[in-house]
Amino acid sequence: MKWENLGRRDYESRTHVRDIPDDELVCRCRNITAGEIRKTIGEGASALEQLQEKTGAGTGCGLCVKTLQRILEYSQLREPGPGDIEFIEKRPHGLPEEERTVDEKCADLPVLEIQTTEWVELRSIMKKTVTRGFPDYSQEVNEWIKLFLRWDLGDPEYAEHYTELQDRAVETLSRDEILTVLTWYIKEERKRAGLIAQALEDGTLPALTQRLHNITS
Protein backbone atom coordinates (compact mmCIF):
# COMPACT_ATOMS: atom_id res chain seq x y z
CA MET A 1 0.00 0.00 0.00
CA LYS A 2 1.40 3.37 -1.02
CA TRP A 3 1.38 6.26 1.43
CA GLU A 4 -0.88 8.48 -0.65
CA ASN A 5 -2.91 9.79 2.26
CA LEU A 6 -0.25 10.72 4.80
CA GLY A 7 -1.86 14.11 5.30
CA ARG A 8 -5.23 12.72 6.29
CA ARG A 9 -6.00 12.72 10.01
CA ASP A 10 -7.71 9.29 10.01
CA TYR A 11 -4.87 7.66 8.07
CA GLU A 12 -2.19 9.14 10.31
CA SER A 13 -3.88 7.93 13.46
CA ARG A 14 -3.61 4.32 12.28
CA THR A 15 -0.01 4.46 11.06
CA HIS A 16 3.18 4.43 13.12
CA VAL A 17 5.91 6.60 11.59
CA ARG A 18 8.56 3.95 12.23
CA ASP A 19 6.79 1.80 9.60
CA ILE A 20 7.13 4.37 6.80
CA PRO A 21 9.83 3.05 4.41
CA ASP A 22 12.73 5.41 3.67
CA ASP A 23 11.91 5.49 -0.05
CA GLU A 24 8.28 6.53 0.42
CA LEU A 25 7.28 10.10 -0.33
CA VAL A 26 6.18 12.09 2.70
CA CYS A 27 5.95 15.48 1.00
CA ARG A 28 4.57 15.12 -2.51
CA CYS A 29 4.70 18.84 -3.24
CA ARG A 30 8.50 18.87 -2.81
CA ASN A 31 9.16 15.19 -3.66
CA ILE A 32 10.74 14.53 -0.23
CA THR A 33 11.01 10.97 1.08
CA ALA A 34 10.89 9.69 4.65
CA GLY A 35 14.57 8.77 4.35
CA GLU A 36 15.52 12.35 3.49
CA ILE A 37 13.51 13.60 6.48
CA ARG A 38 15.24 11.14 8.83
CA LYS A 39 18.66 12.05 7.40
CA THR A 40 18.01 15.76 7.98
CA ILE A 41 16.93 15.07 11.57
CA GLY A 42 20.08 13.03 12.08
CA GLU A 43 22.13 15.97 10.85
CA GLY A 44 20.75 18.20 13.59
CA ALA A 45 17.27 19.43 12.64
CA SER A 46 15.50 19.29 16.01
CA ALA A 47 12.43 21.43 15.34
CA LEU A 48 9.74 21.44 12.68
CA GLU A 49 10.80 24.85 11.39
CA GLN A 50 14.37 23.67 10.89
CA LEU A 51 13.14 20.56 9.09
CA GLN A 52 11.03 22.68 6.75
CA GLU A 53 13.85 25.15 6.06
CA LYS A 54 16.40 22.44 5.26
CA THR A 55 14.18 20.19 3.12
CA GLY A 56 11.28 22.35 1.94
CA ALA A 57 8.88 19.64 3.12
CA GLY A 58 5.57 20.88 4.47
CA THR A 59 5.83 24.29 2.79
CA GLY A 60 3.43 23.52 -0.04
CA CYS A 61 -0.11 22.32 0.63
CA GLY A 62 0.75 21.58 4.27
CA LEU A 63 -0.91 18.14 4.38
CA CYS A 64 2.30 16.38 5.43
CA VAL A 65 3.14 18.71 8.34
CA LYS A 66 1.60 16.47 11.00
CA THR A 67 3.54 13.50 9.65
CA LEU A 68 6.76 15.52 9.75
CA GLN A 69 6.02 16.45 13.37
CA ARG A 70 5.38 12.82 14.27
CA ILE A 71 8.61 11.63 12.63
CA LEU A 72 10.46 14.35 14.52
CA GLU A 73 8.85 13.44 17.85
CA TYR A 74 9.56 9.73 17.36
CA SER A 75 13.21 10.43 16.58
CA GLN A 76 13.52 12.18 19.95
CA LEU A 77 12.49 9.03 21.83
CA ARG A 78 15.65 7.12 20.89
CA GLU A 79 17.89 5.53 23.50
CA PRO A 80 20.87 7.71 24.50
CA GLY A 81 24.03 7.00 22.56
CA PRO A 82 27.71 7.09 23.61
CA GLY A 83 27.84 10.83 22.98
CA ASP A 84 24.95 11.65 25.32
CA ILE A 85 27.23 12.05 28.35
CA GLU A 86 25.37 14.96 29.90
CA PHE A 87 22.11 13.01 29.94
CA ILE A 88 23.69 9.86 31.37
CA GLU A 89 25.47 11.75 34.15
CA LYS A 90 22.18 13.21 35.35
CA ARG A 91 20.91 9.80 36.41
CA PRO A 92 20.81 9.63 40.23
CA HIS A 93 23.61 7.47 41.66
CA GLY A 94 24.37 6.16 38.17
CA LEU A 95 21.48 3.72 38.35
CA PRO A 96 20.14 2.21 35.10
CA GLU A 97 16.73 3.64 34.21
CA GLU A 98 14.91 0.37 34.89
CA GLU A 99 16.17 0.40 38.51
CA ARG A 100 15.04 3.94 39.29
CA THR A 101 11.85 4.54 41.25
CA VAL A 102 9.01 6.73 40.03
CA ASP A 103 9.90 9.31 42.69
CA GLU A 104 13.51 9.45 41.47
CA LYS A 105 12.41 9.97 37.90
CA CYS A 106 9.89 12.65 38.89
CA ALA A 107 12.47 14.48 40.98
CA ASP A 108 14.87 14.47 38.04
CA LEU A 109 12.39 15.94 35.56
CA PRO A 110 13.14 19.56 34.64
CA VAL A 111 11.08 22.23 36.41
CA LEU A 112 9.63 24.38 33.63
CA GLU A 113 9.60 28.17 33.71
CA ILE A 114 6.90 30.58 32.59
CA GLN A 115 7.65 31.37 28.95
CA THR A 116 6.12 32.53 25.69
CA THR A 117 6.28 30.13 22.76
CA GLU A 118 6.99 31.19 19.20
CA TRP A 119 4.83 29.74 16.43
CA VAL A 120 5.97 28.38 13.07
CA GLU A 121 4.22 29.91 10.07
CA LEU A 122 3.01 27.57 7.35
CA ARG A 123 3.04 28.91 3.83
CA SER A 124 0.76 27.49 1.15
CA ILE A 125 2.00 28.22 -2.35
CA MET A 126 -1.21 26.91 -3.90
CA LYS A 127 -3.50 29.07 -1.76
CA LYS A 128 -0.97 31.89 -1.32
CA THR A 129 -1.73 32.11 2.39
CA VAL A 130 0.29 32.18 5.58
CA THR A 131 -1.13 30.64 8.74
CA ARG A 132 0.18 30.13 12.26
CA GLY A 133 0.94 26.44 12.15
CA PHE A 134 2.71 24.78 15.10
CA PRO A 135 4.32 25.99 18.33
CA ASP A 136 8.12 25.92 18.22
CA TYR A 137 8.86 24.76 21.75
CA SER A 138 12.19 25.52 23.38
CA GLN A 139 14.84 22.87 23.90
CA GLU A 140 13.95 22.85 27.60
CA VAL A 141 10.31 22.00 26.88
CA ASN A 142 11.14 19.40 24.22
CA GLU A 143 13.59 17.73 26.63
CA TRP A 144 10.95 17.69 29.37
CA ILE A 145 8.41 16.01 27.06
CA LYS A 146 11.01 13.53 25.83
CA LEU A 147 12.03 12.51 29.36
CA PHE A 148 8.43 12.24 30.56
CA LEU A 149 7.59 9.82 27.75
CA ARG A 150 10.87 7.96 27.82
CA TRP A 151 10.65 7.32 31.56
CA ASP A 152 7.10 5.99 31.12
CA LEU A 153 5.57 8.39 33.65
CA GLY A 154 2.28 8.77 31.78
CA ASP A 155 -1.13 7.70 33.05
CA PRO A 156 -2.66 5.29 30.46
CA GLU A 157 -6.14 6.19 31.72
CA TYR A 158 -5.49 9.93 31.86
CA ALA A 159 -8.63 10.87 29.90
CA GLU A 160 -10.93 9.34 32.50
CA HIS A 161 -8.93 10.51 35.52
CA TYR A 162 -8.36 14.05 34.30
CA THR A 163 -12.06 14.98 34.43
CA GLU A 164 -11.92 14.64 38.22
CA LEU A 165 -8.78 16.76 38.54
CA GLN A 166 -9.09 19.63 36.08
CA ASP A 167 -10.64 22.02 38.63
CA ARG A 168 -8.34 21.09 41.53
CA ALA A 169 -5.71 23.51 42.83
CA VAL A 170 -2.15 22.44 42.01
CA GLU A 171 -1.06 22.45 45.65
CA THR A 172 -3.70 19.81 46.50
CA LEU A 173 -2.57 17.28 43.89
CA SER A 174 -0.63 14.15 44.76
CA ARG A 175 2.27 12.80 42.71
CA ASP A 176 0.10 10.44 40.66
CA GLU A 177 -2.55 13.10 40.13
CA ILE A 178 0.07 15.50 38.79
CA LEU A 179 1.32 12.80 36.43
CA THR A 180 -2.25 12.37 35.18
CA VAL A 181 -2.58 16.08 34.46
CA LEU A 182 0.83 16.25 32.77
CA THR A 183 -0.08 13.24 30.63
CA TRP A 184 -3.25 15.04 29.56
CA TYR A 185 -1.29 18.08 28.39
CA ILE A 186 1.24 16.02 26.42
CA LYS A 187 -1.29 13.71 24.79
CA GLU A 188 -3.89 16.38 24.04
CA GLU A 189 -1.22 18.66 22.53
CA ARG A 190 -1.21 16.34 19.54
CA LYS A 191 -4.88 17.07 18.97
CA ARG A 192 -4.81 20.75 19.94
CA ALA A 193 -1.52 22.36 19.01
CA GLY A 194 -0.60 25.09 21.46
CA LEU A 195 -2.16 23.59 24.57
CA ILE A 196 1.24 23.28 26.24
CA ALA A 197 2.19 26.78 25.04
CA GLN A 198 -0.82 28.27 26.80
CA ALA A 199 -0.11 26.34 30.02
CA LEU A 200 3.50 27.54 29.96
CA GLU A 201 2.48 31.15 29.54
CA ASP A 202 -0.21 31.18 32.23
CA GLY A 203 2.06 29.38 34.71
CA THR A 204 0.10 26.12 34.97
CA LEU A 205 2.87 23.80 33.78
CA PRO A 206 5.60 25.56 35.77
CA ALA A 207 3.45 25.18 38.91
CA LEU A 208 2.74 21.50 38.22
CA THR A 209 6.39 20.61 37.54
CA GLN A 210 7.57 22.54 40.61
CA ARG A 211 4.98 20.80 42.80
CA LEU A 212 6.02 17.40 41.39
CA HIS A 213 9.68 18.15 42.11
CA ASN A 214 8.94 19.33 45.66
CA ILE A 215 6.95 16.27 46.74
CA THR A 216 9.32 13.68 45.21
CA SER A 217 12.71 15.16 46.07
Order of alpha helices (4+ residues) and beta strands (2+ residues): alpha-beta-beta-alpha-alpha-alpha-alpha-alpha-beta-beta-alpha-alpha-alpha-alpha-alpha
